[in-house]
Amino acid sequence: METNDLKLMAREQFDYLKKGTVEIINEEELLARLERSLRERRPLRIKAGFDPTAPDIHLGHTVLLRKMKHFQDLGHEVIFLIGDFTGLIGDPSGRSVTRKPMTREEINRNAETYRQQIFKILDPEKTIVDFNSRWLGSLTSFEIITLTAKYTVARLLERDDFALRLKGGLPIGVHEILYPLMQAYDSVALRADVELGGTDQKFNLLVGRDIQREFGQEPQIVITMPLLEGLDGVEKMSKSLGNYVGITEPPKEIYGKIMSISDPLMFRYYELLTDIKLDQIEAWRKEAEAGRINPRDLKARLAWLIVADFWGKEEADKAAREFDRVFRQKGMPEEMNEIAISFLSAEKEELSLNIVDLLVNYRLAPSRSEAKRLIRQGGVDLNGQRIEDINFRIDFSQSKEHILRLGKKKFFRLKRTD
């Protein structure tokens, strides 16, 4: 193949891979390595590490997974690295305090869920799944000392997380200082050409470049990806903050959550969670601002695409129809949770239940004050009628079944069982 043709193909790959990235260190190296890969017909080795600190993968994680899939689509070798060893240390990135250590049982349990979930995006036939305990767990004391001798404490303490903790008089564990070196050694063991990570991982990824040089390897290209904002549009998507969308959640839940995000966040999600081209996304943005297109329609398209990615087109169609029926046509969902209401041997005139008592006793609200707040703010409907009186009683003497709606999305079938 002619040199000019190789350069053109390498440039096309580069442009495709650059979409949605924050930084590539450095771009010239990546271009050169893509061209060499084409010339030698040798795929690049792409590494991304995930410490299994939680059981669920959410949309925030898929920003990295999708970029891995882009490399995979171009014929490169993708390594999904489960940090079952580094997870025992705890990544200090973005932490103001030392992480609580995890047990081996927790790590193994979460790692297994990762293996099951990642293939909703990655091709199982083309993905290498590895565990860094395979090499880190076998390092001798001498080898660990040799590794630590290749980097200085001063450079490790340059990272913002450590600098802020030192300034604030907060402790830093020795094991935390070792973390970036262990992650860097992963790149040595795998002979990584490219490592992907979030912007909060930049320090660790750059240490990988330095340590590879120390071991006589060509330093990896570092590609940082943005941290996806959660449903609130402010904080990073996180299960602990409750602003996340899990990729194994039911299709209608994913669809509904995406439909709840703000219009500006919608375009951010389009860029990071779909393969729609940037010029098309920008065109939609301008049309929405000019009033030529309804943002709600764009949001519905986004929700459909995301559900289809994880559950298939048929489930995406069903979720869209269900959402439209419930929220546009004010209908009821086909499936809803059922709550059995028992009055035992109560007399007919006693077959009623105070609305506040119902919400608290059946754990639909965390406290009486929260239940009252929800009612007063118009967040409670019974059989399609808004309930605003905290003393309202639900009558089960004439009808044994009622439909309760909390907020916009939660429906419950109240059914008298006696």
C-alpha positions as CSV (number, residue, x, y, z in Angstrom):
1,M,0.0,0.0,0.0
2,E,1.3,3.5,-0.9
3,T,2.5,5.7,1.9
4,N,-0.1,8.4,1.1
5,D,-2.8,5.9,1.3
6,L,-1.6,4.7,4.7
7,K,-1.5,8.3,5.9
8,L,-5.0,8.9,4.7
9,M,-6.3,5.7,6.4
10,A,-4.5,6.5,9.6
11,R,-6.0,10.0,9.6
12,E,-9.5,8.6,9.1
13,Q,-9.0,6.3,12.0
14,F,-7.6,9.1,14.1
15,D,-10.5,11.4,13.4
16,Y,-13.0,8.6,14.3
17,L,-11.2,7.8,17.5
18,K,-10.8,11.5,18.6
19,K,-14.6,12.1,18.9
20,G,-15.6,12.7,22.5
21,T,-12.1,12.6,23.9
22,V,-10.7,15.3,26.2
23,E,-7.0,14.9,25.5
24,I,-4.7,12.6,23.5
25,I,-1.0,12.5,24.7
26,N,0.1,12.9,22.2
27,E,-1.7,13.2,18.9
28,E,1.3,12.9,16.7
29,E,2.4,9.7,18.4
30,L,-1.1,8.2,18.0
31,L,-1.2,9.1,14.3
32,A,2.3,7.6,13.7
33,R,1.3,4.4,15.6
34,L,-1.9,4.0,13.7
35,E,0.0,4.4,10.4
36,R,2.6,1.8,11.5
37,S,-0.2,-0.5,12.6
38,L,-1.6,-0.4,9.1
39,R,1.7,-0.8,7.4
40,E,2.8,-3.8,9.6
41,R,-0.7,-5.2,9.8
42,R,-0.3,-5.4,13.5
43,P,-3.2,-4.2,15.7
44,L,-2.6,-1.8,18.5
45,R,-3.1,-3.1,22.1
46,I,-5.7,-1.0,23.8
47,K,-6.0,-1.2,27.6
48,A,-8.6,0.2,30.0
49,G,-8.6,-0.8,33.6
50,F,-11.7,-1.1,35.9
51,D,-11.4,-1.7,39.6
52,P,-14.5,-3.7,40.6
53,T,-15.4,-1.5,43.5
54,A,-19.2,-1.7,42.8
55,P,-21.3,-4.4,41.2
56,D,-23.0,-2.4,38.5
57,I,-21.8,-0.7,35.3
58,H,-23.6,2.5,34.6
59,L,-23.6,4.9,31.6
60,G,-20.6,6.8,33.0
61,H,-18.5,3.6,32.6
62,T,-19.8,3.1,29.1
63,V,-18.1,6.3,27.9
64,L,-14.8,4.3,28.1
65,L,-16.4,1.1,26.9
66,R,-17.7,2.8,23.8
67,K,-14.2,4.2,22.9
68,M,-12.8,0.7,23.4
69,K,-15.5,-0.5,20.9
70,H,-14.4,2.1,18.4
71,F,-10.8,0.7,18.5
72,Q,-12.3,-2.8,18.3
73,D,-14.3,-1.8,15.2
74,L,-11.1,-0.7,13.5
75,G,-9.5,-4.0,14.1
76,H,-7.4,-3.2,17.2
77,E,-6.9,-5.5,20.2
78,V,-8.9,-4.5,23.2
79,I,-8.1,-5.5,26.8
80,F,-10.7,-5.1,29.4
81,L,-8.5,-5.2,32.6
82,I,-10.3,-6.0,35.8
83,G,-8.2,-4.6,38.7
84,D,-8.8,-7.3,41.2
85,F,-5.4,-6.6,42.7
86,T,-5.4,-2.8,42.5
87,G,-9.0,-2.8,43.8
88,L,-7.7,-4.2,47.1
89,I,-5.4,-1.1,47.4
90,G,-8.0,1.5,46.4
91,D,-7.5,4.2,43.8
92,P,-6.8,7.5,45.5
93,S,-7.8,9.5,42.4
94,G,-10.3,12.2,43.4
95,R,-10.4,11.1,47.0
96,S,-9.9,13.4,50.0
97,V,-9.7,10.4,52.3
98,T,-8.3,6.9,52.1
99,R,-10.7,4.4,50.5
100,K,-12.2,1.8,52.7
101,P,-10.5,-1.5,51.8
102,M,-12.5,-4.1,50.0
103,T,-12.5,-7.8,50.7
104,R,-11.4,-10.4,48.2
105,E,-14.9,-11.8,48.2
106,E,-16.4,-8.4,47.3
107,I,-13.8,-7.9,44.5
108,N,-14.5,-11.4,43.0
109,R,-18.3,-10.9,43.2
110,N,-18.2,-7.5,41.5
111,A,-15.6,-8.7,38.9
112,E,-18.0,-11.5,37.8
113,T,-20.8,-9.0,37.2
114,Y,-18.4,-6.9,35.1
115,R,-17.7,-9.9,32.9
116,Q,-21.4,-10.3,32.4
117,Q,-22.2,-6.7,31.6
118,I,-19.4,-5.4,29.4
119,F,-20.5,-7.6,26.4
120,K,-23.6,-5.4,26.1
121,I,-21.1,-3.1,24.3
122,L,-17.9,-5.0,23.5
123,D,-17.7,-7.9,21.1
124,P,-17.1,-11.0,23.3
125,E,-15.2,-12.7,20.4
126,K,-12.7,-9.8,20.1
127,T,-12.3,-8.8,23.7
128,I,-9.5,-10.0,26.0
129,V,-10.6,-10.0,29.7
130,D,-7.7,-10.1,32.1
131,F,-7.0,-9.7,35.8
132,N,-4.1,-7.7,37.1
133,S,-3.6,-10.1,40.0
134,R,-2.1,-12.4,37.4
135,W,1.2,-10.5,37.4
136,L,0.9,-8.1,40.4
137,G,0.0,-11.0,42.8
138,S,3.2,-12.8,41.8
139,L,5.6,-9.9,42.2
140,T,8.3,-10.6,44.7
141,S,9.4,-8.1,47.4
142,F,12.6,-7.5,45.5
143,E,10.6,-6.8,42.3
144,I,8.3,-4.4,44.1
145,I,11.3,-2.5,45.5
146,T,12.8,-2.4,42.0
147,L,9.6,-0.9,40.7
148,T,9.4,1.8,43.4
149,A,13.0,2.7,42.7
150,K,12.0,3.9,39.2
151,Y,9.9,6.8,40.5
152,T,10.3,9.5,43.2
153,V,8.1,10.3,46.1
154,A,8.3,14.0,45.2
155,R,6.7,13.2,41.8
156,L,4.0,11.0,43.3
157,L,3.1,13.8,45.8
158,E,2.7,16.3,42.9
159,R,-0.8,14.9,42.2
160,D,-3.5,17.3,43.3
161,D,-5.3,14.7,45.5
162,F,-2.2,14.1,47.6
163,A,-1.1,17.8,47.6
164,L,-4.5,18.8,49.0
165,R,-4.5,16.2,51.6
166,L,-1.0,17.1,52.7
167,K,-2.0,20.8,52.9
168,G,-5.1,19.9,55.0
169,G,-3.1,17.7,57.3
170,L,-5.0,14.6,56.1
171,P,-3.2,11.2,56.2
172,I,-2.0,9.4,53.1
173,G,-1.4,5.7,53.3
174,V,1.8,4.2,51.8
175,H,-0.3,1.8,49.9
176,E,-2.0,4.7,48.2
177,I,1.3,6.0,47.0
178,L,2.0,2.6,45.5
179,Y,-1.3,2.6,43.5
180,P,-0.2,4.6,40.4
181,L,3.0,2.4,40.2
182,M,0.9,-0.8,40.2
183,Q,-1.4,0.6,37.6
184,A,1.6,1.6,35.5
185,Y,3.1,-1.9,35.8
186,D,-0.1,-3.2,34.3
187,S,0.9,-1.4,31.1
188,V,4.3,-2.9,31.2
189,A,2.9,-6.4,31.7
190,L,0.4,-6.0,28.8
191,R,2.8,-4.0,26.6
192,A,0.0,-1.5,26.0
193,D,0.1,0.8,23.0
194,V,-2.8,2.9,24.3
195,E,-4.4,3.4,27.7
196,L,-7.9,4.9,28.1
197,G,-9.2,6.5,31.3
198,G,-11.3,9.3,32.7
199,T,-9.9,12.8,33.2
200,D,-9.4,11.9,36.9
201,Q,-7.0,9.2,35.8
202,K,-4.6,11.4,33.9
203,F,-1.9,11.3,36.6
204,N,-2.0,7.5,36.7
205,L,-1.9,7.1,33.0
206,L,1.1,9.4,32.6
207,V,3.0,7.4,35.3
208,G,2.3,4.4,33.0
209,R,4.2,6.2,30.2
210,D,7.2,6.9,32.4
211,I,7.4,3.4,33.9
212,Q,7.1,1.8,30.4
213,R,10.2,3.9,29.4
214,E,12.0,2.6,32.5
215,F,11.4,-0.9,31.4
216,G,12.6,-0.2,27.9
217,Q,9.2,-0.1,26.2
218,E,7.7,2.4,23.9
219,P,5.5,4.6,26.1
220,Q,1.7,4.2,25.7
221,I,-0.5,6.8,24.2
222,V,-2.8,8.3,26.8
223,I,-6.4,9.1,25.9
224,T,-8.6,10.8,28.6
225,M,-12.3,10.7,28.3
226,P,-14.8,13.1,30.0
227,L,-16.5,12.1,33.2
228,L,-20.2,11.8,32.4
229,E,-22.5,14.0,34.4
230,G,-25.3,12.2,36.1
231,L,-29.1,12.8,35.7
232,D,-28.8,16.0,37.7
233,G,-26.4,17.5,35.2
234,V,-24.1,18.6,37.9
235,E,-22.2,15.8,39.7
236,K,-20.3,12.9,38.1
237,M,-22.6,10.0,37.5
238,S,-22.4,7.8,40.6
239,K,-24.5,5.1,42.2
240,S,-23.8,6.6,45.6
241,L,-25.3,9.9,44.5
242,G,-28.4,8.3,43.0
243,N,-27.9,10.1,39.7
244,Y,-27.0,7.1,37.6
245,V,-28.5,4.9,34.9
246,G,-27.4,1.3,35.2
247,I,-27.1,-0.6,32.0
248,T,-28.9,-3.7,33.4
249,E,-31.9,-1.7,34.6
250,P,-35.2,-2.6,32.9
251,P,-35.6,-0.9,29.5
252,K,-38.6,1.3,30.6
253,E,-36.5,2.5,33.6
254,I,-33.6,3.5,31.4
255,Y,-35.9,5.2,28.9
256,G,-37.7,7.1,31.6
257,K,-34.5,8.3,33.2
258,I,-33.1,9.6,29.9
259,M,-36.4,11.4,29.2
260,S,-36.0,13.2,32.6
261,I,-32.6,14.9,31.8
262,S,-32.3,18.6,30.8
263,D,-32.0,19.7,27.2
264,P,-28.4,20.8,27.4
265,L,-27.4,17.5,29.1
266,M,-29.2,15.7,26.2
267,F,-26.7,16.9,23.7
268,R,-23.8,15.9,26.0
269,Y,-25.2,12.4,26.2
270,Y,-25.6,12.3,22.4
271,E,-21.9,13.1,22.0
272,L,-20.6,10.6,24.6
273,L,-23.2,7.8,24.4
274,T,-24.0,7.5,20.7
275,D,-22.3,7.3,17.4
276,I,-24.2,10.2,15.9
277,K,-21.7,12.5,14.2
278,L,-20.8,15.8,15.9
279,D,-21.9,18.0,13.0
280,Q,-25.4,16.4,13.2
281,I,-25.6,16.9,16.9
282,E,-24.6,20.5,16.5
283,A,-27.2,21.0,13.8
284,W,-29.9,19.6,16.1
285,R,-28.8,21.9,18.8
286,K,-29.2,24.9,16.6
287,E,-32.6,23.7,15.3
288,A,-33.8,23.2,18.9
289,E,-32.6,26.7,19.9
290,A,-34.4,28.2,16.9
291,G,-37.6,26.3,17.7
292,R,-37.5,24.3,14.5
293,I,-37.4,21.0,16.3
294,N,-38.9,19.9,19.6
295,P,-36.2,18.9,22.1
296,R,-38.6,16.3,23.5
297,D,-38.5,14.5,20.2
298,L,-34.7,14.5,20.2
299,K,-34.7,13.2,23.8
300,A,-37.0,10.4,22.8
301,R,-34.6,9.4,20.0
302,L,-31.7,9.5,22.5
303,A,-33.6,7.3,25.0
304,W,-34.5,4.8,22.2
305,L,-30.8,4.6,21.1
306,I,-29.5,4.0,24.6
307,V,-32.1,1.3,25.4
308,A,-31.5,-0.4,22.0
309,D,-27.8,-0.5,22.7
310,F,-28.3,-2.6,25.9
311,W,-31.6,-4.4,25.3
312,G,-32.2,-4.4,21.5
313,K,-34.5,-2.6,19.2
314,E,-37.7,-4.5,20.1
315,E,-37.4,-3.6,23.8
316,A,-36.5,0.0,22.9
317,D,-39.8,0.2,20.8
318,K,-41.8,-1.2,23.8
319,A,-40.2,1.2,26.2
320,A,-41.0,4.1,23.9
321,R,-44.6,3.0,23.5
322,E,-45.0,2.6,27.2
323,F,-43.6,6.0,28.0
324,D,-45.8,7.6,25.4
325,R,-48.9,5.9,26.7
326,V,-48.2,6.8,30.4
327,F,-46.8,10.3,30.1
328,R,-48.2,11.7,26.9
329,Q,-51.6,10.0,26.9
330,K,-51.9,10.0,30.7
331,G,-52.5,6.3,30.7
332,M,-51.4,3.7,33.2
333,P,-48.4,1.4,32.8
334,E,-49.2,-2.2,31.8
335,E,-47.1,-3.5,34.7
336,M,-46.9,-2.0,38.2
337,N,-46.0,-3.1,41.7
338,E,-48.8,-4.5,43.7
339,I,-49.3,-3.7,47.4
340,A,-51.5,-6.1,49.4
341,I,-53.7,-4.2,51.9
342,S,-55.2,-6.3,54.6
343,F,-57.8,-5.2,57.2
344,L,-58.2,-8.6,58.7
345,S,-61.6,-8.7,60.6
346,A,-62.3,-4.9,60.4
347,E,-65.8,-3.7,60.2
348,K,-67.0,-2.2,56.9
349,E,-66.8,1.4,58.2
350,E,-63.2,0.7,59.2
351,L,-62.1,-0.3,55.7
352,S,-60.1,2.9,55.0
353,L,-56.6,3.9,55.4
354,N,-55.0,7.4,56.0
355,I,-52.8,8.4,53.1
356,V,-49.9,9.4,55.3
357,D,-50.1,6.1,57.1
358,L,-50.1,4.2,53.8
359,L,-47.0,5.9,52.5
360,V,-45.0,5.3,55.7
361,N,-46.3,1.9,56.7
362,Y,-45.6,0.4,53.2
363,R,-42.3,2.2,52.9
364,L,-43.3,4.4,50.0
365,A,-42.0,7.4,51.9
366,P,-39.1,7.4,54.4
367,S,-40.9,9.4,57.1
368,R,-44.2,11.0,58.0
369,S,-42.8,14.5,57.3
370,E,-41.6,13.4,53.9
371,A,-45.0,11.8,53.2
372,K,-46.7,15.1,54.1
373,R,-44.3,17.1,52.0
374,L,-44.9,14.9,49.0
375,I,-48.7,15.2,49.4
376,R,-48.7,19.0,49.9
377,Q,-46.5,19.5,46.8
378,G,-49.0,17.6,44.6
379,G,-46.9,14.5,44.2
380,V,-49.6,12.0,45.1
381,D,-52.5,10.9,42.8
382,L,-55.2,8.3,43.6
383,N,-57.1,6.9,40.6
384,G,-56.1,9.9,38.5
385,Q,-57.1,12.5,41.1
386,R,-54.5,14.6,43.0
387,I,-54.5,14.2,46.8
388,E,-53.5,17.3,48.7
389,D,-55.1,16.7,52.1
390,I,-52.8,14.9,54.5
391,N,-55.9,13.6,56.4
392,F,-57.4,12.0,53.3
393,R,-58.5,8.4,53.8
394,I,-58.5,5.8,51.0
395,D,-61.8,3.9,51.1
396,F,-61.6,0.2,50.5
397,S,-65.2,-0.6,51.5
398,Q,-66.7,0.0,48.0
399,S,-63.7,-0.7,45.8
400,K,-61.0,-3.3,46.7
401,E,-58.5,-1.9,44.3
402,H,-57.0,1.6,43.8
403,I,-54.1,2.9,41.6
404,L,-51.6,5.1,43.4
405,R,-49.1,7.3,41.6
406,L,-46.2,9.0,43.3
407,G,-44.4,11.7,41.4
408,K,-44.5,11.1,37.6
409,K,-43.1,7.6,37.3
410,K,-44.0,5.4,40.3
411,F,-47.3,3.5,40.0
412,F,-48.7,1.1,42.6
413,R,-51.8,-1.1,42.6
414,L,-53.3,-1.1,46.1
415,K,-55.3,-4.3,46.5
416,R,-57.4,-5.3,49.4
417,T,-56.7,-9.0,50.0
418,D,-59.3,-10.1,52.6
